[in-house]
Amino acid sequence: MKAIGCLHPFPATDLDSLQDVERTIPHPQLRDLLVRVSAVSVNPVDTKIRRSQSTGQNETVPRVLGWDAAGVVESVGPSVSLFRVGDEVYYSGSLSRPGANSEYHLVDERLVAKKPASINMAQAAALPLTAITAYEALFDRLGISPQGESGGAGILIIGGAGGVGSLAIQLAKIAKLYVIATASRHESQTWCRKMGADAVIDHTQSIPDQLKQVHRPIVEYIFNTSQTDQHWQAMCEAIKPQGRICGIVDTTKPVNLNALKRKSATFVWEFMFTRSMYETDDMIEQHHLLTKISKWIDERKIQSTLTETLSPINAANLRSAHAKLESGKMIGKFVLTGWPT
Ligand SMILES: NC(=O)c1ccc[n+]([C@@H]2O[C@H](COP(=O)([O-])OP(=O)(O)OC[C@H]3O[C@@H](n4cnc5c(N)ncnc54)[C@H](OP(=O)(O)O)[C@@H]3O)[C@@H](O)[C@H]2O)c1
């Protein structure tokens, strides 16, 4: 089968950074689904892993990346109970296993859900990783009620137009929060409003000053989808006493946790691969979560965040997608669809 592999930490512009490779079709074991992949999306995790590939002499097998896919179940392992051959599915998968940039891909059924019926494969592939991240951040880590019981409270979403931010804005509106998103360009600001943001401010300017201008000087919740340390001081100023902040990006330098003590404010991490990486007892929650996202998509409560598509799925197009993400200017999601014939 066709696949795209990565062996060296080369820039995305280098023709050898991502290569077309051939692999044997794997066999599903236990709760595995073998999925015939129709479309894949690209996330910053792909570019980060590409850049951190070992250059060691012993590394000879390219690693297959890709943790966002939509496709059709081709065959199932002996313990599978949630899906049947022919089901159209979407999922992110596990960082501990090969990624989905291959014609066929194995994934544990507990991480998978039926694709929303009302959208196509490319639109579906845009969703899983960012939807899981935004859902877990808002509803599991920040403790916001998806039923609207936290309604009226304010949430600041830093990096509102990116893949994660675009879903976070929409989910926060389902929870009836007042959403202030950040974006620095006209087109990313327009996109945040399209996703449902009530107010948009610019993360290249003072966040506390702009919050005062939109009459929400402090907020109950902050979800930072961007640099944790860069925005730390602003978040400590903007969080309401007893409020909660969630981060998803590693700090590059120490942050002063004491700054939150006087306010009894909480800082919590979200890592969407935790459940699959540690095979936690509640790993199946990602199946339930993506099933709920499918329902909300089909009920038109949320929309796909797909903005750019390239076809076919090959190394050249994947290099373009990596380069676009690495520009830091992505709005919504970039998807590759269909295999070369
Ligand atoms: N922990 C986890 O589970 C998890 C899951 C998913 C992603 N992540 C990480 O979260 C980060 C965001 O992921 P993503 O998929 O949303 O990325 P993305 O789609 O590439 O994000 C692009 C957006 O980031 C905004 N941005 C750029 N620099 C910024 C800054 N200094 N402050 C605020 N916003 C900034 C840009 O807005 P403007 O153009 O308007 O400036 C752009 O729209 C990545 O580092 C990714 O690795 C972590």
The ligand as an SDF file (V2000), in Angstrom:
LIG
                    3D

 48 52  0  0  0  0  0  0  0  0999 V2000
   -1.9990   19.3350   23.9990 N   0  0  0  0  0  0  0  0  0  0  0  0
   -2.7390   18.8910   22.9940 C   0  0  0  0  0  0  0  0  0  0  0  0
   -3.4620   17.9090   23.1070 O   0  0  0  0  0  0  0  0  0  0  0  0
   -2.7270   19.6340   21.6850 C   0  0  0  0  0  0  0  0  0  0  0  0
   -3.6820   19.3190   20.7190 C   0  0  0  0  0  0  0  0  0  0  0  0
   -3.7160   20.0650   19.5390 C   0  0  0  0  0  0  0  0  0  0  0  0
   -2.7800   21.0510   19.3130 C   0  0  0  0  0  0  0  0  0  0  0  0
   -1.8410   21.2940   20.2680 N   0  0  0  0  0  0  0  0  0  0  0  0
   -0.8640   22.3650   20.0550 C   0  0  0  0  0  0  0  0  0  0  0  0
   -1.6050   23.5810   20.1200 O   0  0  0  0  0  0  0  0  0  0  0  0
   -1.0470   24.5340   19.2270 C   0  0  0  0  0  0  0  0  0  0  0  0
   -2.1550   25.0590   18.3200 C   0  0  0  0  0  0  0  0  0  0  0  0
   -2.6350   24.0070   17.5010 O   0  0  0  0  0  0  0  0  0  0  0  0
   -3.5670   24.3630   16.2590 P   0  0  0  0  0  0  0  0  0  0  0  0
   -3.8500   23.0950   15.5580 O   0  0  0  0  0  0  0  0  0  0  0  0
   -4.7050   25.1880   16.6820 O   0  0  0  0  0  0  0  0  0  0  0  0
   -2.5280   25.2520   15.3990 O   0  0  0  0  0  0  0  0  0  0  0  0
   -2.7480   26.1530   14.1220 P   0  0  0  0  0  0  0  0  0  0  0  0
   -4.0220   25.8140   13.4610 O   0  0  0  0  0  0  0  0  0  0  0  0
   -1.5140   26.0690   13.3170 O   0  0  0  0  0  0  0  0  0  0  0  0
   -2.8430   27.6400   14.7650 O   0  0  0  0  0  0  0  0  0  0  0  0
   -2.7260   28.7230   13.9140 C   0  0  0  0  0  0  0  0  0  0  0  0
   -3.2490   29.9580   14.6030 C   0  0  0  0  0  0  0  0  0  0  0  0
   -2.3880   30.3260   15.6670 O   0  0  0  0  0  0  0  0  0  0  0  0
   -2.5360   31.7140   15.8680 C   0  0  0  0  0  0  0  0  0  0  0  0
   -1.3210   32.2220   16.5110 N   0  0  0  0  0  0  0  0  0  0  0  0
   -0.0860   32.2560   15.9770 C   0  0  0  0  0  0  0  0  0  0  0  0
    0.7860   32.7780   16.8690 N   0  0  0  0  0  0  0  0  0  0  0  0
    0.0650   33.0860   17.9780 C   0  0  0  0  0  0  0  0  0  0  0  0
    0.3940   33.6630   19.2260 C   0  0  0  0  0  0  0  0  0  0  0  0
    1.6400   34.0340   19.5180 N   0  0  0  0  0  0  0  0  0  0  0  0
   -0.5880   33.8310   20.1320 N   0  0  0  0  0  0  0  0  0  0  0  0
   -1.8640   33.4670   19.8440 C   0  0  0  0  0  0  0  0  0  0  0  0
   -2.2290   32.8960   18.6780 N   0  0  0  0  0  0  0  0  0  0  0  0
   -1.2680   32.7130   17.7530 C   0  0  0  0  0  0  0  0  0  0  0  0
   -2.7130   32.2900   14.4810 C   0  0  0  0  0  0  0  0  0  0  0  0
   -3.6080   33.3920   14.5700 O   0  0  0  0  0  0  0  0  0  0  0  0
   -3.3160   34.7710   13.8070 P   0  0  0  0  0  0  0  0  0  0  0  0
   -2.9830   34.4140   12.3990 O   0  0  0  0  0  0  0  0  0  0  0  0
   -4.5840   35.5200   13.9560 O   0  0  0  0  0  0  0  0  0  0  0  0
   -2.1520   35.4310   14.5290 O   0  0  0  0  0  0  0  0  0  0  0  0
   -3.2990   31.1390   13.6650 C   0  0  0  0  0  0  0  0  0  0  0  0
   -4.6420   31.3240   13.2730 O   0  0  0  0  0  0  0  0  0  0  0  0
    0.1000   23.8230   18.5110 C   0  0  0  0  0  0  0  0  0  0  0  0
    1.3160   24.1250   19.1700 O   0  0  0  0  0  0  0  0  0  0  0  0
   -0.2170   22.3530   18.6970 C   0  0  0  0  0  0  0  0  0  0  0  0
    0.9150   21.5160   18.6630 O   0  0  0  0  0  0  0  0  0  0  0  0
   -1.7760   20.6240   21.4450 C   0  0  0  0  0  0  0  0  0  0  0  0
  1  2  1  0
  2  3  2  0
  2  4  1  0
  4  5  1  0
  4 48  2  0
  5  6  2  0
  6  7  1  0
  7  8  2  0
  8  9  1  0
  8 48  1  0
  9 10  1  0
  9 46  1  0
 10 11  1  0
 11 12  1  0
 11 44  1  0
 12 13  1  0
 13 14  1  0
 14 15  2  0
 14 16  1  0
 14 17  1  0
 17 18  1  0
 18 19  2  0
 18 20  1  0
 18 21  1  0
 21 22  1  0
 22 23  1  0
 23 24  1  0
 23 42  1  0
 24 25  1  0
 25 26  1  0
 25 36  1  0
 26 27  1  0
 26 35  1  0
 27 28  2  0
 28 29  1  0
 29 30  1  0
 29 35  2  0
 30 31  1  0
 30 32  2  0
 32 33  1  0
 33 34  2  0
 34 35  1  0
 36 37  1  0
 36 42  1  0
 37 38  1  0
 38 39  2  0
 38 40  1  0
 38 41  1  0
 42 43  1  0
 44 45  1  0
 44 46  1  0
 46 47  1  0
M  CHG  2   8   1  16  -1
M  END
$$$$
